[in-house]
Amino acid sequence: MKLEIINPLTLPAPRGYAHATLANIENILAAAGAKYEQVVKFGVYVLQGQDPQIGFQAFQEKWGRSQHVPTISVLFVAGFARPDWLVEIDAIAVLPE
């Protein structure tokens, strides 16, 4: 399996990180030729002291009641790159070769 870093042109140029693990999952999947059904794992990172329900609500807004439910990890973190962020979600998708 080959590792490919995805930085779609529809998102601002990254500075020291790849968008494929930080922002706008739907655009990133599309840029890689993938769909939500190909996501096998989501990571939901919640700012320490916040209700984890915030992360689940953000996830449910996009995922809904799909038949295909990937694994989900929820972790509390001390902070994010931007101090105003409360939740960050990343995804791992598997694409056929």
Backbone as JSON Lines, residues from 0, in Angstrom:
{"i":0,"aa":"M","n":[0.84,-1.16,0.0],"ca":[0.0,0.0,0.0],"c":[0.89,1.24,0.0]}
{"i":1,"aa":"K","n":[0.56,2.2,-0.83],"ca":[1.36,3.41,-0.92],"c":[0.7,4.54,-0.12]}
{"i":2,"aa":"L","n":[1.5,5.32,0.57],"ca":[1.01,6.45,1.34],"c":[1.01,7.68,0.44]}
{"i":3,"aa":"E","n":[-0.13,8.36,0.39],"ca":[-0.24,9.57,-0.42],"c":[-0.76,10.7,0.44]}
{"i":4,"aa":"I","n":[-0.08,11.82,0.45],"ca":[-0.51,13.0,1.19],"c":[-1.44,13.79,0.28]}
{"i":5,"aa":"I","n":[-2.63,14.11,0.77],"ca":[-3.64,14.82,-0.03],"c":[-3.78,16.25,0.48]}
{"i":6,"aa":"N","n":[-3.58,17.21,-0.39],"ca":[-3.78,18.62,-0.08],"c":[-4.58,19.23,-1.23]}
{"i":7,"aa":"P","n":[-5.92,19.12,-1.18],"ca":[-6.76,19.61,-2.28],"c":[-6.55,21.09,-2.57]}
{"i":8,"aa":"L","n":[-6.66,21.45,-3.81],"ca":[-6.51,22.85,-4.21],"c":[-7.66,23.7,-3.69]}
{"i":9,"aa":"T","n":[-8.78,23.07,-3.28],"ca":[-9.93,23.8,-2.76],"c":[-9.72,24.29,-1.33]}
{"i":10,"aa":"L","n":[-8.62,23.89,-0.69],"ca":[-8.32,24.3,0.68],"c":[-7.06,25.16,0.7]}
{"i":11,"aa":"P","n":[-6.91,26.0,1.71],"ca":[-5.7,26.83,1.78],"c":[-4.44,25.96,1.83]}
{"i":12,"aa":"A","n":[-3.34,26.49,1.3],"ca":[-2.07,25.74,1.32],"c":[-1.66,25.47,2.76]}
{"i":13,"aa":"P","n":[-1.31,24.22,3.09],"ca":[-0.91,23.89,4.45],"c":[0.46,24.45,4.8]}
{"i":14,"aa":"R","n":[0.66,24.69,6.07],"ca":[1.96,25.17,6.56],"c":[2.43,24.23,7.65]}
{"i":15,"aa":"G","n":[3.16,23.19,7.26],"ca":[3.69,22.26,8.24],"c":[2.78,21.11,8.58]}
{"i":16,"aa":"Y","n":[1.7,20.92,7.82],"ca":[0.79,19.8,8.04],"c":[0.11,19.45,6.72]}
{"i":17,"aa":"A","n":[-0.51,18.31,6.68],"ca":[-1.27,17.9,5.49],"c":[-2.75,17.98,5.82]}
{"i":18,"aa":"H","n":[-3.55,18.54,4.9],"ca":[-4.99,18.62,5.11],"c":[-5.63,17.25,5.27]}
{"i":19,"aa":"A","n":[-4.99,16.24,4.74],"ca":[-5.6,14.91,4.78],"c":[-5.83,14.41,6.2]}
{"i":20,"aa":"T","n":[-5.21,15.01,7.2],"ca":[-5.49,14.6,8.57],"c":[-6.07,15.73,9.4]}
{"i":21,"aa":"L","n":[-6.37,16.9,8.81],"ca":[-6.82,18.04,9.65],"c":[-8.13,18.67,9.25]}
{"i":22,"aa":"A","n":[-8.51,18.8,7.99],"ca":[-9.66,19.64,7.7],"c":[-10.47,19.16,6.51]}
{"i":23,"aa":"N","n":[-11.75,19.46,6.53],"ca":[-12.64,19.31,5.39],"c":[-12.6,17.91,4.77]}
{"i":24,"aa":"I","n":[-13.02,16.94,5.55],"ca":[-12.92,15.53,5.16],"c":[-13.61,15.23,3.83]}
{"i":25,"aa":"E","n":[-14.76,15.82,3.6],"ca":[-15.49,15.53,2.36],"c":[-14.68,15.94,1.12]}
{"i":26,"aa":"N","n":[-14.08,17.13,1.13],"ca":[-13.26,17.57,0.0],"c":[-12.02,16.72,-0.17]}
{"i":27,"aa":"I","n":[-11.44,16.3,0.95],"ca":[-10.24,15.47,0.89],"c":[-10.56,14.11,0.29]}
{"i":28,"aa":"L","n":[-11.66,13.51,0.73],"ca":[-12.06,12.22,0.16],"c":[-12.3,12.35,-1.34]}
{"i":29,"aa":"A","n":[-13.0,13.4,-1.75],"ca":[-13.28,13.6,-3.18],"c":[-11.99,13.77,-3.97]}
{"i":30,"aa":"A","n":[-11.03,14.52,-3.42],"ca":[-9.75,14.73,-4.11],"c":[-8.99,13.42,-4.28]}
{"i":31,"aa":"A","n":[-9.21,12.49,-3.37],"ca":[-8.53,11.19,-3.45],"c":[-9.36,10.17,-4.22]}
{"i":32,"aa":"G","n":[-10.54,10.57,-4.7],"ca":[-11.41,9.65,-5.43],"c":[-12.15,8.7,-4.5]}
{"i":33,"aa":"A","n":[-12.39,9.13,-3.27],"ca":[-13.05,8.27,-2.28],"c":[-14.38,8.87,-1.84]}
{"i":34,"aa":"K","n":[-15.16,8.06,-1.15],"ca":[-16.44,8.47,-0.58],"c":[-16.47,8.08,0.89]}
{"i":35,"aa":"Y","n":[-17.45,8.59,1.62],"ca":[-17.56,8.28,3.03],"c":[-17.63,6.78,3.3]}
{"i":36,"aa":"E","n":[-18.21,6.03,2.38],"ca":[-18.34,4.58,2.56],"c":[-16.98,3.88,2.63]}
{"i":37,"aa":"Q","n":[-15.93,4.54,2.19],"ca":[-14.59,3.95,2.2],"c":[-13.79,4.32,3.45]}
{"i":38,"aa":"V","n":[-14.39,5.12,4.32],"ca":[-13.73,5.47,5.58],"c":[-13.85,4.28,6.53]}
{"i":39,"aa":"V","n":[-12.72,3.87,7.09],"ca":[-12.71,2.73,8.01],"c":[-12.49,3.16,9.46]}
{"i":40,"aa":"K","n":[-12.04,4.4,9.67],"ca":[-11.82,4.86,11.04],"c":[-11.91,6.38,11.11]}
{"i":41,"aa":"F","n":[-12.59,6.85,12.13],"ca":[-12.63,8.27,12.45],"c":[-11.97,8.49,13.8]}
{"i":42,"aa":"G","n":[-11.24,9.58,13.93],"ca":[-10.71,10.02,15.21],"c":[-11.37,11.34,15.55]}
{"i":43,"aa":"V","n":[-11.99,11.41,16.73],"ca":[-12.64,12.63,17.18],"c":[-11.84,13.14,18.37]}
{"i":44,"aa":"Y","n":[-11.26,14.31,18.22],"ca":[-10.43,14.92,19.26],"c":[-11.21,16.08,19.87]}
{"i":45,"aa":"V","n":[-11.41,16.02,21.17],"ca":[-12.23,17.0,21.87],"c":[-11.35,17.76,22.86]}
{"i":46,"aa":"L","n":[-11.48,19.08,22.87],"ca":[-10.71,19.89,23.81],"c":[-11.07,19.48,25.23]}
{"i":47,"aa":"Q","n":[-10.04,19.26,26.03],"ca":[-10.23,18.86,27.42],"c":[-11.17,19.83,28.12]}
{"i":48,"aa":"G","n":[-12.13,19.28,28.86],"ca":[-13.11,20.11,29.56],"c":[-14.39,20.31,28.78]}
{"i":49,"aa":"Q","n":[-14.39,19.97,27.49],"ca":[-15.59,20.09,26.66],"c":[-16.37,18.78,26.71]}
{"i":50,"aa":"D","n":[-17.64,18.85,26.43],"ca":[-18.5,17.68,26.4],"c":[-18.19,16.89,25.12]}
{"i":51,"aa":"P","n":[-17.88,15.59,25.22],"ca":[-17.59,14.81,24.02],"c":[-18.78,14.72,23.08]}
{"i":52,"aa":"Q","n":[-19.96,15.04,23.56],"ca":[-21.15,15.02,22.71],"c":[-20.99,15.98,21.54]}
{"i":53,"aa":"I","n":[-20.2,17.05,21.71],"ca":[-19.94,18.0,20.62],"c":[-19.32,17.28,19.44]}
{"i":54,"aa":"G","n":[-18.32,16.43,19.72],"ca":[-17.67,15.66,18.66],"c":[-18.61,14.68,18.0]}
{"i":55,"aa":"F","n":[-19.43,14.0,18.81],"ca":[-20.39,13.06,18.24],"c":[-21.42,13.76,17.38]}
{"i":56,"aa":"Q","n":[-21.86,14.94,17.79],"ca":[-22.83,15.69,17.0],"c":[-22.23,16.09,15.65]}
{"i":57,"aa":"A","n":[-20.98,16.55,15.67],"ca":[-20.32,16.91,14.41],"c":[-20.2,15.7,13.5]}
{"i":58,"aa":"F","n":[-19.87,14.56,14.08],"ca":[-19.77,13.32,13.31],"c":[-21.13,12.94,12.74]}
{"i":59,"aa":"Q","n":[-22.19,12.97,13.55],"ca":[-23.53,12.57,13.11],"c":[-24.08,13.47,12.02]}
{"i":60,"aa":"E","n":[-23.72,14.76,12.03],"ca":[-24.2,15.67,10.99],"c":[-23.78,15.2,9.6]}
{"i":61,"aa":"K","n":[-22.59,14.64,9.49],"ca":[-22.1,14.16,8.2],"c":[-22.4,12.69,7.96]}
{"i":62,"aa":"W","n":[-22.28,11.89,9.0],"ca":[-22.41,10.45,8.82],"c":[-23.86,9.99,8.81]}
{"i":63,"aa":"G","n":[-24.69,10.59,9.65],"ca":[-26.09,10.22,9.7],"c":[-26.3,8.79,10.17]}
{"i":64,"aa":"R","n":[-27.2,8.1,9.52],"ca":[-27.53,6.73,9.91],"c":[-27.1,5.74,8.83]}
{"i":65,"aa":"S","n":[-25.88,5.85,8.4],"ca":[-25.34,4.98,7.36],"c":[-25.3,3.53,7.84]}
{"i":66,"aa":"Q","n":[-25.46,2.6,6.9],"ca":[-25.33,1.17,7.19],"c":[-23.88,0.81,7.48]}
{"i":67,"aa":"H","n":[-22.96,1.53,6.86],"ca":[-21.53,1.28,7.03],"c":[-20.99,2.22,8.1]}
{"i":68,"aa":"V","n":[-20.73,1.69,9.27],"ca":[-20.23,2.52,10.37],"c":[-18.79,2.11,10.67]}
{"i":69,"aa":"P","n":[-17.85,3.03,10.5],"ca":[-16.44,2.73,10.79],"c":[-16.17,2.75,12.29]}
{"i":70,"aa":"T","n":[-14.97,2.36,12.67],"ca":[-14.59,2.49,14.07],"c":[-14.39,3.98,14.38]}
{"i":71,"aa":"I","n":[-14.61,4.32,15.64],"ca":[-14.48,5.71,16.07],"c":[-13.7,5.74,17.38]}
{"i":72,"aa":"S","n":[-12.69,6.59,17.44],"ca":[-11.95,6.83,18.68],"c":[-12.23,8.25,19.11]}
{"i":73,"aa":"V","n":[-12.49,8.44,20.39],"ca":[-12.7,9.77,20.94],"c":[-11.6,10.01,21.97]}
{"i":74,"aa":"L","n":[-10.87,11.1,21.79],"ca":[-9.77,11.42,22.7],"c":[-9.9,12.86,23.17]}
{"i":75,"aa":"F","n":[-9.52,13.1,24.42],"ca":[-9.46,14.46,24.94],"c":[-8.04,14.98,24.77]}
{"i":76,"aa":"V","n":[-7.91,16.23,24.33],"ca":[-6.6,16.84,24.11],"c":[-6.51,18.16,24.87]}
{"i":77,"aa":"A","n":[-5.27,18.59,25.16],"ca":[-5.04,19.82,25.91],"c":[-5.28,21.06,25.08]}
{"i":78,"aa":"G","n":[-5.14,20.97,23.75],"ca":[-5.34,22.13,22.9],"c":[-5.12,21.78,21.44]}
{"i":79,"aa":"F","n":[-5.46,22.72,20.58],"ca":[-5.31,22.57,19.13],"c":[-4.41,23.66,18.57]}
{"i":80,"aa":"A","n":[-4.09,23.57,17.28],"ca":[-3.25,24.57,16.63],"c":[-3.88,25.96,16.7]}
{"i":81,"aa":"R","n":[-5.2,26.0,16.64],"ca":[-5.92,27.27,16.79],"c":[-6.67,27.23,18.1]}
{"i":82,"aa":"P","n":[-6.48,28.21,18.97],"ca":[-7.09,28.17,20.3],"c":[-8.61,28.21,20.31]}
{"i":83,"aa":"D","n":[-9.25,28.64,19.22],"ca":[-10.71,28.7,19.2],"c":[-11.36,27.39,18.77]}
{"i":84,"aa":"W","n":[-10.59,26.38,18.38],"ca":[-11.15,25.09,17.99],"c":[-11.55,24.3,19.23]}
{"i":85,"aa":"L","n":[-12.69,23.62,19.16],"ca":[-13.16,22.77,20.24],"c":[-13.09,21.29,19.89]}
{"i":86,"aa":"V","n":[-13.23,21.0,18.59],"ca":[-13.27,19.62,18.11],"c":[-12.5,19.52,16.81]}
{"i":87,"aa":"E","n":[-11.8,18.42,16.63],"ca":[-11.13,18.13,15.36],"c":[-11.42,16.67,15.02]}
{"i":88,"aa":"I","n":[-11.69,16.41,13.76],"ca":[-12.0,15.05,13.33],"c":[-11.09,14.67,12.18]}
{"i":89,"aa":"D","n":[-10.49,13.48,12.25],"ca":[-9.72,12.97,11.11],"c":[-10.31,11.64,10.68]}
{"i":90,"aa":"A","n":[-9.92,11.2,9.51],"ca":[-10.48,9.96,8.96],"c":[-9.4,9.18,8.22]}
{"i":91,"aa":"I","n":[-9.55,7.87,8.24],"ca":[-8.7,6.98,7.45],"c":[-9.61,6.24,6.49]}
{"i":92,"aa":"A","n":[-9.31,6.37,5.2],"ca":[-10.1,5.71,4.16],"c":[-9.22,4.71,3.42]}
{"i":93,"aa":"V","n":[-9.84,3.64,2.95],"ca":[-9.14,2.63,2.18],"c":[-9.64,2.69,0.75]}
{"i":94,"aa":"L","n":[-8.7,2.85,-0.18],"ca":[-9.03,2.92,-1.6],"c":[-8.55,1.66,-2.3]}
{"i":95,"aa":"P","n":[-9.35,1.15,-3.24],"ca":[-8.87,0.0,-4.0],"c":[-7.69,0.41,-4.87]}
{"i":96,"aa":"E","n":[-6.75,-0.52,-5.05],"ca":[-5.58,-0.22,-5.89],"c":[-5.88,-0.47,-7.33]}
